[in-house]
Amino acid sequence: MGKLSRNKGKRYERELANYLSDNGFPSRRGQQFSGGGDSPDVVSEEFPFHIEAKRVERLDLYSAFSQAISDAGDKPPCVIHRRSNSESMFTCRLSDLVALLTKQSWNENSGISKD
């Protein structure tokens, strides 16, 4: 990955953290050098998902989501992504979304521990 691409990714992580913070989910850019579940691209105690942020023109969504799953820890994974001149999009497992919307406990089927 080139320097320009890394910088674009960092800018998007900051943009995303600012957007979430402005909308009631205090957030900051994560520490990617750490790796693992405790270092999502964007850190937010209030946002209910582990965030994998991607700012690319051509996204391999399944690869990005696999990365989110492997890093997610105790939160359900999601990928928030955007390409140039486009809005950000949010991708998660349907089971995680339904559990959140119906306020059910995360279950073993979604890969998340129960409350």
Biopython code that builds the backbone (N, CA, C, O; Angstrom):
import numpy as np
from Bio.PDB.StructureBuilder import StructureBuilder

atoms = [
    (1, "MET", "N", (0.850, -1.176, 0.000)),
    (1, "MET", "CA", (0.000, 0.000, 0.000)),
    (1, "MET", "C", (0.890, 1.232, 0.000)),
    (1, "MET", "O", (1.826, 1.332, 0.793)),
    (2, "GLY", "N", (0.595, 2.165, -0.890)),
    (2, "GLY", "CA", (1.401, 3.365, -0.989)),
    (2, "GLY", "C", (1.049, 4.402, 0.054)),
    (2, "GLY", "O", (0.014, 4.326, 0.715)),
    (3, "LYS", "N", (1.942, 5.378, 0.185)),
    (3, "LYS", "CA", (1.767, 6.438, 1.181)),
    (3, "LYS", "C", (0.478, 7.229, 0.947)),
    (3, "LYS", "O", (-0.238, 7.539, 1.899)),
    (4, "LEU", "N", (0.178, 7.558, -0.321)),
    (4, "LEU", "CA", (-1.043, 8.311, -0.619)),
    (4, "LEU", "C", (-2.283, 7.531, -0.212)),
    (4, "LEU", "O", (-3.234, 8.101, 0.323)),
    (5, "SER", "N", (-2.271, 6.236, -0.463)),
    (5, "SER", "CA", (-3.399, 5.385, -0.107)),
    (5, "SER", "C", (-3.571, 5.304, 1.411)),
    (5, "SER", "O", (-4.692, 5.371, 1.916)),
    (6, "ARG", "N", (-2.463, 5.159, 2.134)),
    (6, "ARG", "CA", (-2.528, 5.128, 3.605)),
    (6, "ARG", "C", (-3.072, 6.437, 4.147)),
    (6, "ARG", "O", (-3.897, 6.445, 5.060)),
    (7, "ASN", "N", (-2.605, 7.549, 3.578)),
    (7, "ASN", "CA", (-3.083, 8.859, 4.028)),
    (7, "ASN", "C", (-4.568, 9.029, 3.759)),
    (7, "ASN", "O", (-5.285, 9.599, 4.581)),
    (8, "LYS", "N", (-5.040, 8.538, 2.610)),
    (8, "LYS", "CA", (-6.465, 8.610, 2.289)),
    (8, "LYS", "C", (-7.261, 7.806, 3.311)),
    (8, "LYS", "O", (-8.322, 8.247, 3.754)),
    (9, "GLY", "N", (-6.761, 6.635, 3.689)),
    (9, "GLY", "CA", (-7.425, 5.808, 4.695)),
    (9, "GLY", "C", (-7.473, 6.494, 6.053)),
    (9, "GLY", "O", (-8.495, 6.455, 6.737)),
    (10, "LYS", "N", (-6.370, 7.122, 6.442)),
    (10, "LYS", "CA", (-6.333, 7.845, 7.725)),
    (10, "LYS", "C", (-7.308, 9.006, 7.731)),
    (10, "LYS", "O", (-8.004, 9.238, 8.720)),
    (11, "ARG", "N", (-7.357, 9.744, 6.614)),
    (11, "ARG", "CA", (-8.297, 10.870, 6.518)),
    (11, "ARG", "C", (-9.739, 10.379, 6.645)),
    (11, "ARG", "O", (-10.562, 11.015, 7.304)),
    (12, "TYR", "N", (-10.038, 9.246, 6.012)),
    (12, "TYR", "CA", (-11.395, 8.707, 6.089)),
    (12, "TYR", "C", (-11.727, 8.253, 7.507)),
    (12, "TYR", "O", (-12.849, 8.460, 7.970)),
    (13, "GLU", "N", (-10.786, 7.648, 8.193)),
    (13, "GLU", "CA", (-11.016, 7.244, 9.581)),
    (13, "GLU", "C", (-11.318, 8.463, 10.452)),
    (13, "GLU", "O", (-12.213, 8.412, 11.295)),
    (14, "ARG", "N", (-10.576, 9.560, 10.257)),
    (14, "ARG", "CA", (-10.850, 10.794, 11.010)),
    (14, "ARG", "C", (-12.210, 11.368, 10.626)),
    (14, "ARG", "O", (-12.971, 11.799, 11.493)),
    (15, "GLU", "N", (-12.516, 11.376, 9.333)),
    (15, "GLU", "CA", (-13.817, 11.863, 8.854)),
    (15, "GLU", "C", (-14.954, 11.054, 9.492)),
    (15, "GLU", "O", (-15.941, 11.625, 9.956)),
    (16, "LEU", "N", (-14.811, 9.746, 9.513)),
    (16, "LEU", "CA", (-15.815, 8.866, 10.092)),
    (16, "LEU", "C", (-15.955, 9.082, 11.595)),
    (16, "LEU", "O", (-17.070, 9.129, 12.116)),
    (17, "ALA", "N", (-14.832, 9.212, 12.289)),
    (17, "ALA", "CA", (-14.868, 9.472, 13.734)),
    (17, "ALA", "C", (-15.569, 10.797, 14.019)),
    (17, "ALA", "O", (-16.369, 10.887, 14.951)),
    (18, "ASN", "N", (-15.279, 11.816, 13.232)),
    (18, "ASN", "CA", (-15.945, 13.116, 13.410)),
    (18, "ASN", "C", (-17.435, 13.012, 13.138)),
    (18, "ASN", "O", (-18.241, 13.577, 13.878)),
    (19, "TYR", "N", (-17.807, 12.301, 12.091)),
    (19, "TYR", "CA", (-19.222, 12.143, 11.753)),
    (19, "TYR", "C", (-19.968, 11.439, 12.886)),
    (19, "TYR", "O", (-21.033, 11.892, 13.306)),
    (20, "LEU", "N", (-19.408, 10.333, 13.379)),
    (20, "LEU", "CA", (-20.057, 9.611, 14.475)),
    (20, "LEU", "C", (-20.143, 10.475, 15.725)),
    (20, "LEU", "O", (-21.176, 10.495, 16.394)),
    (21, "SER", "N", (-19.070, 11.188, 16.046)),
    (21, "SER", "CA", (-19.067, 12.072, 17.220)),
    (21, "SER", "C", (-20.133, 13.151, 17.091)),
    (21, "SER", "O", (-20.846, 13.442, 18.051)),
    (22, "ASP", "N", (-20.240, 13.736, 15.920)),
    (22, "ASP", "CA", (-21.239, 14.789, 15.673)),
    (22, "ASP", "C", (-22.666, 14.265, 15.756)),
    (22, "ASP", "O", (-23.608, 15.041, 15.917)),
    (23, "ASN", "N", (-22.824, 12.952, 15.646)),
    (23, "ASN", "CA", (-24.155, 12.355, 15.664)),
    (23, "ASN", "C", (-24.412, 11.502, 16.907)),
    (23, "ASN", "O", (-25.217, 10.571, 16.873)),
    (24, "GLY", "N", (-23.731, 11.823, 17.992)),
    (24, "GLY", "CA", (-24.045, 11.208, 19.279)),
    (24, "GLY", "C", (-23.253, 9.983, 19.673)),
    (24, "GLY", "O", (-23.561, 9.352, 20.684)),
    (25, "PHE", "N", (-22.240, 9.630, 18.900)),
    (25, "PHE", "CA", (-21.395, 8.479, 19.213)),
    (25, "PHE", "C", (-19.952, 8.944, 19.325)),
    (25, "PHE", "O", (-19.196, 8.832, 18.359)),
    (26, "PRO", "N", (-19.549, 9.467, 20.491)),
    (26, "PRO", "CA", (-18.172, 9.965, 20.634)),
    (26, "PRO", "C", (-17.167, 8.933, 20.117)),
    (26, "PRO", "O", (-17.191, 7.768, 20.515)),
    (27, "SER", "N", (-16.291, 9.382, 19.229)),
    (27, "SER", "CA", (-15.382, 8.464, 18.528)),
    (27, "SER", "C", (-14.032, 9.119, 18.299)),
    (27, "SER", "O", (-13.878, 10.339, 18.363)),
    (28, "ARG", "N", (-13.050, 8.249, 18.028)),
    (28, "ARG", "CA", (-11.717, 8.708, 17.645)),
    (28, "ARG", "C", (-11.126, 7.657, 16.731)),
    (28, "ARG", "O", (-11.601, 6.524, 16.669)),
    (29, "ARG", "N", (-10.086, 8.049, 16.028)),
    (29, "ARG", "CA", (-9.369, 7.108, 15.168)),
    (29, "ARG", "C", (-8.640, 6.100, 16.045)),
    (29, "ARG", "O", (-8.087, 6.458, 17.085)),
    (30, "GLY", "N", (-8.641, 4.831, 15.620)),
    (30, "GLY", "CA", (-7.976, 3.779, 16.384)),
    (30, "GLY", "C", (-6.478, 3.779, 16.189)),
    (30, "GLY", "O", (-5.923, 4.638, 15.504)),
    (31, "GLN", "N", (-5.833, 2.805, 16.799)),
    (31, "GLN", "CA", (-4.381, 2.655, 16.712)),
    (31, "GLN", "C", (-4.081, 1.397, 15.909)),
    (31, "GLN", "O", (-3.938, 0.312, 16.474)),
    (32, "GLN", "N", (-3.986, 1.544, 14.588)),
    (32, "GLN", "CA", (-3.830, 0.390, 13.721)),
    (32, "GLN", "C", (-2.556, -0.404, 13.964)),
    (32, "GLN", "O", (-2.500, -1.594, 13.654)),
    (33, "PHE", "N", (-1.526, 0.245, 14.520)),
    (33, "PHE", "CA", (-0.269, -0.485, 14.722)),
    (33, "PHE", "C", (-0.407, -1.585, 15.760)),
    (33, "PHE", "O", (0.414, -2.501, 15.795)),
    (34, "SER", "N", (-1.432, -1.515, 16.612)),
    (34, "SER", "CA", (-1.620, -2.513, 17.666)),
    (34, "SER", "C", (-2.158, -3.828, 17.125)),
    (34, "SER", "O", (-1.743, -4.900, 17.567)),
    (35, "GLY", "N", (-3.088, -3.750, 16.163)),
    (35, "GLY", "CA", (-3.725, -4.948, 15.637)),
    (35, "GLY", "C", (-4.695, -5.537, 16.636)),
    (35, "GLY", "O", (-4.715, -5.130, 17.798)),
    (36, "GLY", "N", (-5.502, -6.492, 16.197)),
    (36, "GLY", "CA", (-6.406, -7.199, 17.076)),
    (36, "GLY", "C", (-7.697, -6.448, 17.369)),
    (36, "GLY", "O", (-7.916, -5.341, 16.879)),
    (37, "GLY", "N", (-8.557, -7.082, 18.187)),
    (37, "GLY", "CA", (-9.876, -6.572, 18.477)),
    (37, "GLY", "C", (-9.922, -5.285, 19.255)),
    (37, "GLY", "O", (-10.948, -4.605, 19.263)),
    (38, "ASP", "N", (-8.818, -4.928, 19.921)),
    (38, "ASP", "CA", (-8.835, -3.698, 20.712)),
    (38, "ASP", "C", (-8.382, -2.492, 19.894)),
    (38, "ASP", "O", (-8.169, -1.415, 20.450)),
    (39, "SER", "N", (-8.233, -2.661, 18.583)),
    (39, "SER", "CA", (-7.798, -1.528, 17.769)),
    (39, "SER", "C", (-8.595, -1.417, 16.476)),
    (39, "SER", "O", (-8.037, -1.571, 15.389)),
    (40, "PRO", "N", (-9.907, -1.150, 16.587)),
    (40, "PRO", "CA", (-10.674, -0.936, 15.366)),
    (40, "PRO", "C", (-10.192, 0.317, 14.656)),
    (40, "PRO", "O", (-9.468, 1.122, 15.241)),
    (41, "ASP", "N", (-10.586, 0.489, 13.402)),
    (41, "ASP", "CA", (-10.189, 1.679, 12.657)),
    (41, "ASP", "C", (-10.731, 2.942, 13.322)),
    (41, "ASP", "O", (-10.066, 3.977, 13.355)),
    (42, "VAL", "N", (-11.949, 2.835, 13.850)),
    (42, "VAL", "CA", (-12.571, 3.940, 14.578)),
    (42, "VAL", "C", (-13.057, 3.385, 15.916)),
    (42, "VAL", "O", (-13.772, 2.383, 15.950)),
    (43, "VAL", "N", (-12.677, 4.025, 17.002)),
    (43, "VAL", "CA", (-13.014, 3.571, 18.350)),
    (43, "VAL", "C", (-14.182, 4.384, 18.884)),
    (43, "VAL", "O", (-14.149, 5.615, 18.881)),
    (44, "SER", "N", (-15.223, 3.679, 19.344)),
    (44, "SER", "CA", (-16.369, 4.335, 19.976)),
    (44, "SER", "C", (-16.983, 3.376, 20.979)),
    (44, "SER", "O", (-17.393, 2.270, 20.628)),
    (45, "GLU", "N", (-17.041, 3.810, 22.223)),
    (45, "GLU", "CA", (-17.682, 2.990, 23.256)),
    (45, "GLU", "C", (-19.188, 2.915, 23.026)),
    (45, "GLU", "O", (-19.818, 1.914, 23.368)),
    (46, "GLU", "N", (-19.765, 3.956, 22.454)),
    (46, "GLU", "CA", (-21.217, 4.061, 22.292)),
    (46, "GLU", "C", (-21.736, 3.381, 21.018)),
    (46, "GLU", "O", (-22.848, 2.853, 21.016)),
    (47, "PHE", "N", (-20.959, 3.387, 19.957)),
    (47, "PHE", "CA", (-21.400, 2.788, 18.699)),
    (47, "PHE", "C", (-21.380, 1.275, 18.870)),
    (47, "PHE", "O", (-20.366, 0.724, 19.297)),
    (48, "PRO", "N", (-22.483, 0.585, 18.547)),
    (48, "PRO", "CA", (-22.591, -0.837, 18.907)),
    (48, "PRO", "C", (-21.850, -1.814, 18.005)),
    (48, "PRO", "O", (-22.000, -3.022, 18.182)),
    (49, "PHE", "N", (-21.055, -1.343, 17.042)),
    (49, "PHE", "CA", (-20.351, -2.226, 16.119)),
    (49, "PHE", "C", (-18.850, -1.964, 16.139)),
    (49, "PHE", "O", (-18.397, -0.849, 16.397)),
    (50, "HIS", "N", (-18.091, -3.022, 15.858)),
    (50, "HIS", "CA", (-16.653, -2.885, 15.588)),
    (50, "HIS", "C", (-16.534, -2.390, 14.149)),
    (50, "HIS", "O", (-17.101, -2.993, 13.238)),
    (51, "ILE", "N", (-15.804, -1.301, 13.940)),
    (51, "ILE", "CA", (-15.760, -0.653, 12.630)),
    (51, "ILE", "C", (-14.484, -0.975, 11.867)),
    (51, "ILE", "O", (-13.373, -0.772, 12.357)),
    (52, "GLU", "N", (-14.671, -1.478, 10.665)),
    (52, "GLU", "CA", (-13.602, -1.600, 9.679)),
    (52, "GLU", "C", (-13.905, -0.539, 8.629)),
    (52, "GLU", "O", (-14.913, -0.641, 7.930)),
    (53, "ALA", "N", (-13.057, 0.475, 8.505)),
    (53, "ALA", "CA", (-13.290, 1.586, 7.578)),
    (53, "ALA", "C", (-12.485, 1.377, 6.306)),
    (53, "ALA", "O", (-11.298, 1.057, 6.358)),
    (54, "LYS", "N", (-13.137, 1.560, 5.164)),
    (54, "LYS", "CA", (-12.477, 1.397, 3.870)),
    (54, "LYS", "C", (-12.824, 2.585, 2.976)),
    (54, "LYS", "O", (-13.997, 2.885, 2.755)),
    (55, "ARG", "N", (-11.803, 3.252, 2.469)),
    (55, "ARG", "CA", (-11.985, 4.381, 1.550)),
    (55, "ARG", "C", (-11.273, 4.006, 0.262)),
    (55, "ARG", "O", (-10.126, 4.391, 0.036)),
    (56, "VAL", "N", (-11.974, 3.244, -0.585)),
    (56, "VAL", "CA", (-11.398, 2.732, -1.827)),
    (56, "VAL", "C", (-12.409, 2.849, -2.963)),
    (56, "VAL", "O", (-13.614, 2.951, -2.733)),
    (57, "GLU", "N", (-11.901, 2.834, -4.181)),
    (57, "GLU", "CA", (-12.778, 2.902, -5.350)),
    (57, "GLU", "C", (-13.410, 1.547, -5.655)),
    (57, "GLU", "O", (-14.566, 1.474, -6.069)),
    (58, "ARG", "N", (-12.653, 0.485, -5.450)),
    (58, "ARG", "CA", (-13.157, -0.869, -5.705)),
    (58, "ARG", "C", (-12.933, -1.706, -4.446)),
    (58, "ARG", "O", (-11.810, -2.106, -4.141)),
    (59, "LEU", "N", (-14.008, -1.957, -3.735)),
    (59, "LEU", "CA", (-13.928, -2.661, -2.460)),
    (59, "LEU", "C", (-14.198, -4.148, -2.638)),
    (59, "LEU", "O", (-15.187, -4.541, -3.257)),
    (60, "ASP", "N", (-13.315, -4.966, -2.090)),
    (60, "ASP", "CA", (-13.576, -6.404, -1.962)),
    (60, "ASP", "C", (-14.296, -6.557, -0.623)),
    (60, "ASP", "O", (-13.671, -6.771, 0.415)),
    (61, "LEU", "N", (-15.615, -6.442, -0.672)),
    (61, "LEU", "CA", (-16.420, -6.387, 0.551)),
    (61, "LEU", "C", (-16.262, -7.625, 1.422)),
    (61, "LEU", "O", (-16.162, -7.513, 2.644)),
    (62, "TYR", "N", (-16.238, -8.800, 0.811)),
    (62, "TYR", "CA", (-16.131, -10.022, 1.607)),
    (62, "TYR", "C", (-14.777, -10.133, 2.296)),
    (62, "TYR", "O", (-14.696, -10.628, 3.420)),
    (63, "SER", "N", (-13.736, -9.687, 1.653)),
    (63, "SER", "CA", (-12.421, -9.669, 2.285)),
    (63, "SER", "C", (-12.392, -8.658, 3.433)),
    (63, "SER", "O", (-11.870, -8.950, 4.509)),
    (64, "ALA", "N", (-12.953, -7.473, 3.203)),
    (64, "ALA", "CA", (-13.005, -6.452, 4.260)),
    (64, "ALA", "C", (-13.841, -6.939, 5.431)),
    (64, "ALA", "O", (-13.484, -6.707, 6.586)),
    (65, "PHE", "N", (-14.956, -7.614, 5.144)),
    (65, "PHE", "CA", (-15.801, -8.099, 6.230)),
    (65, "PHE", "C", (-15.128, -9.229, 6.995)),
    (65, "PHE", "O", (-15.284, -9.330, 8.212)),
    (66, "SER", "N", (-14.386, -10.075, 6.301)),
    (66, "SER", "CA", (-13.615, -11.125, 6.996)),
    (66, "SER", "C", (-12.605, -10.510, 7.947)),
    (66, "SER", "O", (-12.410, -11.007, 9.057)),
    (67, "GLN", "N", (-11.961, -9.428, 7.520)),
    (67, "GLN", "CA", (-11.028, -8.711, 8.396)),
    (67, "GLN", "C", (-11.770, -8.151, 9.609)),
    (67, "GLN", "O", (-11.274, -8.240, 10.732)),
    (68, "ALA", "N", (-12.949, -7.577, 9.392)),
    (68, "ALA", "CA", (-13.739, -7.036, 10.502)),
    (68, "ALA", "C", (-14.123, -8.133, 11.486)),
    (68, "ALA", "O", (-14.061, -7.932, 12.699)),
    (69, "ILE", "N", (-14.519, -9.291, 10.970)),
    (69, "ILE", "CA", (-14.890, -10.416, 11.838)),
    (69, "ILE", "C", (-13.699, -10.844, 12.684)),
    (69, "ILE", "O", (-13.841, -11.056, 13.888)),
    (70, "SER", "N", (-12.534, -10.973, 12.072)),
    (70, "SER", "CA", (-11.364, -11.462, 12.810)),
    (70, "SER", "C", (-10.888, -10.470, 13.864)),
    (70, "SER", "O", (-10.262, -10.874, 14.844)),
    (71, "ASP", "N", (-11.171, -9.179, 13.685)),
    (71, "ASP", "CA", (-10.729, -8.155, 14.630)),
    (71, "ASP", "C", (-11.803, -7.709, 15.616)),
    (71, "ASP", "O", (-11.520, -6.916, 16.514)),
    (72, "ALA", "N", (-13.028, -8.203, 15.464)),
    (72, "ALA", "CA", (-14.174, -7.611, 16.155)),
    (72, "ALA", "C", (-14.185, -7.738, 17.678)),
    (72, "ALA", "O", (-14.760, -6.877, 18.345)),
    (73, "GLY", "N", (-13.593, -8.744, 18.238)),
    (73, "GLY", "CA", (-13.659, -8.885, 19.690)),
    (73, "GLY", "C", (-15.091, -9.127, 20.145)),
    (73, "GLY", "O", (-15.761, -10.018, 19.623)),
    (74, "ASP", "N", (-15.575, -8.337, 21.120)),
    (74, "ASP", "CA", (-16.910, -8.542, 21.701)),
    (74, "ASP", "C", (-18.028, -7.797, 20.990)),
    (74, "ASP", "O", (-19.194, -7.949, 21.354)),
    (75, "LYS", "N", (-17.702, -7.004, 19.993)),
    (75, "LYS", "CA", (-18.737, -6.263, 19.268)),
    (75, "LYS", "C", (-19.011, -6.935, 17.919)),
    (75, "LYS", "O", (-18.122, -7.570, 17.352)),
    (76, "PRO", "N", (-20.226, -6.800, 17.407)),
    (76, "PRO", "CA", (-20.477, -7.324, 16.066)),
    (76, "PRO", "C", (-19.704, -6.497, 15.034)),
    (76, "PRO", "O", (-19.555, -5.287, 15.200)),
    (77, "PRO", "N", (-19.218, -7.133, 13.983)),
    (77, "PRO", "CA", (-18.410, -6.424, 12.986)),
    (77, "PRO", "C", (-19.257, -5.675, 11.969)),
    (77, "PRO", "O", (-20.392, -6.054, 11.678)),
    (78, "CYS", "N", (-18.680, -4.605, 11.438)),
    (78, "CYS", "CA", (-19.285, -3.907, 10.304)),
    (78, "CYS", "C", (-18.165, -3.313, 9.458)),
    (78, "CYS", "O", (-17.040, -3.126, 9.920)),
    (79, "VAL", "N", (-18.506, -3.026, 8.219)),
    (79, "VAL", "CA", (-17.600, -2.315, 7.324)),
    (79, "VAL", "C", (-18.318, -1.037, 6.919)),
    (79, "VAL", "O", (-19.440, -1.081, 6.414)),
    (80, "ILE", "N", (-17.674, 0.091, 7.140)),
    (80, "ILE", "CA", (-18.193, 1.368, 6.667)),
    (80, "ILE", "C", (-17.258, 1.801, 5.556)),
    (80, "ILE", "O", (-16.047, 1.907, 5.753)),
    (81, "HIS", "N", (-17.823, 2.048, 4.393)),
    (81, "HIS", "CA", (-16.985, 2.251, 3.212)),
    (81, "HIS", "C", (-17.530, 3.374, 2.346)),
    (81, "HIS", "O", (-18.719, 3.691, 2.351)),
    (82, "ARG", "N", (-16.584, 3.966, 1.592)),
    (82, "ARG", "CA", (-16.952, 5.057, 0.702)),
    (82, "ARG", "C", (-15.959, 5.128, -0.437)),
    (82, "ARG", "O", (-14.767, 4.880, -0.254)),
    (83, "ARG", "N", (-16.454, 5.465, -1.602)),
    (83, "ARG", "CA", (-15.570, 5.768, -2.717)),
    (83, "ARG", "C", (-15.735, 7.246, -3.060)),
    (83, "ARG", "O", (-16.614, 7.908, -2.510)),
    (84, "SER", "N", (-14.925, 7.762, -3.937)),
    (84, "SER", "CA", (-14.945, 9.182, -4.281)),
    (84, "SER", "C", (-16.321, 9.607, -4.773)),
    (84, "SER", "O", (-17.004, 8.866, -5.481)),
    (85, "ASN", "N", (-16.710, 10.813, -4.385)),
    (85, "ASN", "CA", (-17.967, 11.413, -4.825)),
    (85, "ASN", "C", (-19.181, 10.553, -4.507)),
    (85, "ASN", "O", (-20.128, 10.484, -5.289)),
    (86, "SER", "N", (-19.144, 9.901, -3.354)),
    (86, "SER", "CA", (-20.214, 9.008, -2.947)),
    (86, "SER", "C", (-20.422, 9.121, -1.441)),
    (86, "SER", "O", (-19.540, 9.581, -0.716)),
    (87, "GLU", "N", (-21.585, 8.700, -0.982)),
    (87, "GLU", "CA", (-21.850, 8.676, 0.455)),
    (87, "GLU", "C", (-21.244, 7.426, 1.082)),
    (87, "GLU", "O", (-20.978, 6.437, 0.399)),
    (88, "SER", "N", (-21.033, 7.487, 2.383)),
    (88, "SER", "CA", (-20.567, 6.307, 3.101)),
    (88, "SER", "C", (-21.689, 5.286, 3.180)),
    (88, "SER", "O", (-22.864, 5.630, 3.299)),
    (89, "MET", "N", (-21.297, 4.030, 3.110)),
    (89, "MET", "CA", (-22.233, 2.905, 3.190)),
    (89, "MET", "C", (-21.850, 2.052, 4.395)),
    (89, "MET", "O", (-20.696, 2.048, 4.823)),
    (90, "PHE", "N", (-22.821, 1.336, 4.932)),
    (90, "PHE", "CA", (-22.648, 0.514, 6.127)),
    (90, "PHE", "C", (-23.040, -0.910, 5.783)),
    (90, "PHE", "O", (-24.124, -1.142, 5.248)),
    (91, "THR", "N", (-22.163, -1.877, 6.087)),
    (91, "THR", "CA", (-22.447, -3.285, 5.833)),
    (91, "THR", "C", (-22.243, -4.072, 7.119)),
    (91, "THR", "O", (-21.213, -3.953, 7.784)),
    (92, "CYS", "N", (-23.247, -4.879, 7.456)),
    (92, "CYS", "CA", (-23.135, -5.770, 8.619)),
    (92, "CYS", "C", (-23.927, -7.038, 8.331)),
    (92, "CYS", "O", (-24.623, -7.131, 7.320)),
    (93, "ARG", "N", (-23.815, -8.014, 9.231)),
    (93, "ARG", "CA", (-24.628, -9.220, 9.096)),
    (93, "ARG", "C", (-26.074, -8.876, 9.418)),
    (93, "ARG", "O", (-26.335, -8.103, 10.341)),
    (94, "LEU", "N", (-27.002, -9.429, 8.682)),
    (94, "LEU", "CA", (-28.421, -9.174, 8.916)),
    (94, "LEU", "C", (-28.822, -9.592, 10.325)),
    (94, "LEU", "O", (-29.618, -8.906, 10.966)),
    (95, "SER", "N", (-28.288, -10.700, 10.814)),
    (95, "SER", "CA", (-28.639, -11.163, 12.163)),
    (95, "SER", "C", (-28.217, -10.155, 13.233)),
    (95, "SER", "O", (-28.929, -9.971, 14.221)),
    (96, "ASP", "N", (-27.071, -9.503, 13.046)),
    (96, "ASP", "CA", (-26.627, -8.481, 14.000)),
    (96, "ASP", "C", (-27.528, -7.250, 13.950)),
    (96, "ASP", "O", (-27.861, -6.675, 14.986)),
    (97, "LEU", "N", (-27.914, -6.854, 12.755)),
    (97, "LEU", "CA", (-28.798, -5.701, 12.602)),
    (97, "LEU", "C", (-30.158, -5.966, 13.240)),
    (97, "LEU", "O", (-30.679, -5.118, 13.965)),
    (98, "VAL", "N", (-30.730, -7.129, 12.977)),
    (98, "VAL", "CA", (-32.037, -7.468, 13.548)),
    (98, "VAL", "C", (-31.953, -7.523, 15.068)),
    (98, "VAL", "O", (-32.851, -7.038, 15.757)),
    (99, "ALA", "N", (-30.878, -8.113, 15.598)),
    (99, "ALA", "CA", (-30.711, -8.169, 17.054)),
    (99, "ALA", "C", (-30.645, -6.770, 17.646)),
    (99, "ALA", "O", (-31.230, -6.518, 18.699)),
    (100, "LEU", "N", (-29.944, -5.861, 16.989)),
    (100, "LEU", "CA", (-29.854, -4.487, 17.481)),
    (100, "LEU", "C", (-31.205, -3.784, 17.395)),
    (100, "LEU", "O", (-31.631, -3.127, 18.345)),
    (101, "LEU", "N", (-31.867, -3.922, 16.270)),
    (101, "LEU", "CA", (-33.140, -3.237, 16.074)),
    (101, "LEU", "C", (-34.241, -3.754, 16.985)),
    (101, "LEU", "O", (-35.128, -2.998, 17.380)),
    (102, "THR", "N", (-34.190, -5.030, 17.317)),
    (102, "THR", "CA", (-35.202, -5.601, 18.202)),
    (102, "THR", "C", (-34.737, -5.620, 19.654)),
    (102, "THR", "O", (-35.446, -6.085, 20.546)),
    (103, "LYS", "N", (-33.524, -5.101, 19.867)),
    (103, "LYS", "CA", (-32.917, -5.004, 21.195)),
    (103, "LYS", "C", (-32.797, -6.360, 21.886)),
    (103, "LYS", "O", (-32.916, -6.464, 23.106)),
    (104, "GLN", "N", (-32.555, -7.407, 21.073)),
    (104, "GLN", "CA", (-32.302, -8.730, 21.613)),
    (104, "GLN", "C", (-30.840, -8.817, 22.018)),
    (104, "GLN", "O", (-30.000, -8.056, 21.538)),
    (105, "SER", "N", (-30.556, -9.739, 22.891)),
    (105, "SER", "CA", (-29.153, -9.985, 23.240)),
    (105, "SER", "C", (-28.450, -10.582, 22.033)),
    (105, "SER", "O", (-29.046, -11.335, 21.262)),
    (106, "TRP", "N", (-27.169, -10.236, 21.876)),
    (106, "TRP", "CA", (-26.376, -10.874, 20.824)),
    (106, "TRP", "C", (-26.285, -12.349, 21.170)),
    (106, "TRP", "O", (-26.074, -12.697, 22.332)),
    (107, "ASN", "N", (-26.437, -13.212, 20.196)),
    (107, "ASN", "CA", (-26.398, -14.647, 20.488)),
    (107, "ASN", "C", (-25.191, -15.304, 19.841)),
    (107, "ASN", "O", (-24.467, -14.677, 19.068)),
    (108, "GLU", "N", (-24.984, -16.576, 20.168)),
    (108, "GLU", "CA", (-23.817, -17.284, 19.630)),
    (108, "GLU", "C", (-23.870, -17.367, 18.102)),
    (108, "GLU", "O", (-22.821, -17.410, 17.459)),
    (109, "ASN", "N", (-25.067, -17.391, 17.508)),
    (109, "ASN", "CA", (-25.178, -17.472, 16.050)),
    (109, "ASN", "C", (-24.583, -16.271, 15.363)),
    (109, "ASN", "O", (-24.110, -16.383, 14.232)),
    (110, "SER", "N", (-24.593, -15.110, 16.019)),
    (110, "SER", "CA", (-24.023, -13.916, 15.405)),
    (110, "SER", "C", (-22.558, -13.743, 15.778)),
    (110, "SER", "O", (-21.905, -12.798, 15.336)),
    (111, "GLY", "N", (-22.044, -14.662, 16.597)),
    (111, "GLY", "CA", (-20.634, -14.587, 16.965)),
    (111, "GLY", "C", (-20.347, -13.639, 18.109)),
    (111, "GLY", "O", (-19.189, -13.325, 18.381)),
    (112, "ILE", "N", (-21.392, -13.179, 18.785)),
    (112, "ILE", "CA", (-21.230, -12.199, 19.867)),
    (112, "ILE", "C", (-21.756, -12.820, 21.158)),
    (112, "ILE", "O", (-22.756, -13.537, 21.144)),
    (113, "SER", "N", (-21.085, -12.545, 22.264)),
    (113, "SER", "CA", (-21.495, -13.103, 23.547)),
    (113, "SER", "C", (-22.789, -12.455, 24.025)),
    (113, "SER", "O", (-23.091, -11.314, 23.674)),
    (114, "LYS", "N", (-23.552, -13.196, 24.832)),
    (114, "LYS", "CA", (-24.811, -12.676, 25.368)),
    (114, "LYS", "C", (-24.560, -11.614, 26.421)),
    (114, "LYS", "O", (-23.535, -11.623, 27.102)),
    (115, "ASP", "N", (-25.522, -10.689, 26.547)),
    (115, "ASP", "CA", (-25.446, -9.638, 27.591)),
    (115, "ASP", "C", (-25.639, -10.224, 28.965)),
    (115, "ASP", "O", (-25.607, -9.495, 29.957)),
]
sb = StructureBuilder()
sb.init_structure("model")
sb.init_model(0)
sb.init_chain("A")
sb.init_seg("    ")
for serial, (resi, resn, name, xyz) in enumerate(atoms, 1):
    if name == "N":
        sb.init_residue(resn, " ", resi, " ")
    sb.init_atom(name, np.array(xyz, "f"), 0.0, 1.0, " ", f" {name:<3s}", serial, name[0])
structure = sb.get_structure()
